[in-house]
Amino acid sequence: MATINQLKHIVSKLSQRRYYLEKGIENIPKMLPACLILRYRETGTRDFQSIEKRGKSSSGKSYAYLTYLEGGVTRHKYISKNEIGKVAKLTEPYRIFCEKMADIRVLNKRILELLDRIGEMQKEEVKNYVAKRVKRIGKKKRGK
């Protein structure tokens, strides 16, 4: 079992890691809160397949879509080939932002768990203090 000092050291290291992630998020350039998805359709078929899922280049036509959330509904917008580079530049920082935010959430959860453990280790029984107080009051004489 870890001691309180070891837990404090771990919390300190996790807080330092969170600080660097926060500074990285502050330096992210303008971003487009969407995902760029490249899909292709093999020649002669109607099925669209994800290029990343298949792991091979397409033998048919490829299409790019911008996927974003609008009013709680996921929307897809076709992106022309001449705009793919521009859109990819804007969606990449958003992907990095989401990854760093996910890391921060994991770190926050871990830090809270460790702080709860430290709190549990430092607790004392209330009954000991309540019992002493009751005994002391009982022994004390009341006078007018």
C-alpha positions in Angstrom: 0.0 0.0 0.0 1.3 3.4 -0.9 2.0 6.0 1.7 0.5 9.5 1.8 3.8 11.0 0.6 4.0 8.6 -2.4 0.4 9.5 -3.3 1.1 13.2 -3.1 4.1 12.7 -5.4 2.0 10.9 -7.9 -0.7 13.7 -7.7 2.1 16.3 -8.3 3.4 14.4 -11.4 -0.1 14.0 -12.8 -0.9 17.7 -12.2 2.3 18.6 -14.0 1.3 16.5 -17.0 -2.1 18.1 -17.0 -0.5 21.6 -16.9 1.5 20.8 -20.1 -1.6 19.5 -21.8 -3.5 22.6 -20.9 -0.7 24.8 -22.3 -0.7 22.7 -25.5 -4.4 23.3 -25.9 -3.9 27.1 -25.4 -1.5 27.1 -28.3 -3.8 25.3 -30.8 -4.5 27.4 -33.9 -7.9 28.1 -35.4 -9.8 24.9 -35.9 -12.9 23.5 -37.6 -15.0 21.4 -35.1 -15.5 18.6 -37.6 -13.9 15.4 -38.9 -12.8 14.9 -42.5 -13.7 11.4 -43.7 -12.3 9.9 -46.9 -14.5 7.2 -48.4 -14.3 5.4 -51.7 -16.6 3.3 -53.8 -15.1 0.4 -55.6 -15.9 0.4 -59.3 -19.2 -1.2 -60.1 -20.5 -1.3 -56.6 -22.9 0.9 -54.5 -21.2 0.3 -51.2 -19.0 3.0 -49.7 -16.0 1.8 -47.6 -13.8 3.8 -45.3 -10.2 4.0 -46.6 -8.8 3.7 -43.1 -11.0 0.6 -42.4 -9.9 -1.3 -45.5 -6.2 -0.3 -45.2 -5.7 -0.2 -49.0 -6.0 2.3 -51.7 -9.2 2.6 -53.6 -9.6 1.1 -57.1 -12.6 3.3 -57.7 -13.7 6.9 -57.0 -12.9 8.5 -53.6 -15.0 11.1 -51.9 -14.3 13.4 -48.9 -17.0 14.4 -46.4 -17.0 16.8 -43.5 -18.8 15.3 -40.5 -20.0 17.7 -37.9 -22.6 18.1 -35.2 -25.4 20.7 -35.7 -28.1 21.0 -33.1 -27.5 17.5 -31.7 -27.7 16.0 -35.2 -24.7 14.7 -37.1 -24.4 16.3 -40.6 -22.3 15.3 -43.5 -21.2 17.7 -46.2 -19.4 16.7 -49.4 -16.0 18.4 -49.8 -14.6 19.0 -53.4 -11.2 17.7 -54.2 -9.7 21.2 -54.5 -10.8 22.1 -50.9 -9.6 18.9 -49.2 -6.2 20.4 -48.3 -7.7 23.5 -46.8 -10.3 21.6 -44.8 -7.7 19.0 -43.6 -5.6 21.9 -42.2 -8.5 23.1 -40.2 -9.8 19.8 -38.9 -6.3 18.5 -37.8 -6.1 20.9 -34.9 -9.5 19.9 -33.7 -8.5 16.2 -33.7 -5.4 17.2 -31.6 -7.6 19.3 -29.3 -10.0 16.4 -28.7 -7.2 14.0 -28.0 -5.6 16.3 -25.4 -9.0 17.0 -23.8 -9.6 13.3 -23.5 -6.1 12.9 -21.8 -7.0 15.8 -19.4 -10.3 14.1 -18.5 -8.4 10.8 -17.7 -5.8 12.7 -15.6 -8.5 14.6 -13.7 -10.3 11.4 -12.9 -7.1 9.8 -11.7 -6.1 12.8 -9.6 -9.5 12.9 -7.9 -9.2 9.2 -7.1 -5.8 9.7 -5.5 -7.0 12.7 -3.5 -9.9 10.7 -2.2 -7.5 7.9 -1.1 -5.3 10.5 0.6 -8.4 11.9 2.4 -9.4 8.3 3.4 -6.0 7.7 4.8 -6.0 10.9 6.9 -9.5 10.3 8.4 -9.9 9.7 12.1 -12.8 8.2 13.8 -15.4 10.7 14.9 -16.6 8.4 17.6 -13.4 8.8 19.6 -13.8 12.6 19.8 -17.6 12.5 20.4 -17.1 9.9 23.2 -14.4 12.0 24.9 -16.6 15.1 24.7 -19.6 13.3 26.2 -17.5 12.0 29.1 -16.0 15.4 29.8 -19.4 17.0 29.9 -20.7 14.3 32.2 -17.9 14.9 34.7 -18.3 18.6 34.8 -20.4 20.0 37.6 -23.0 22.5 36.9 -23.5 25.4 39.2 -25.7 28.5 39.4 
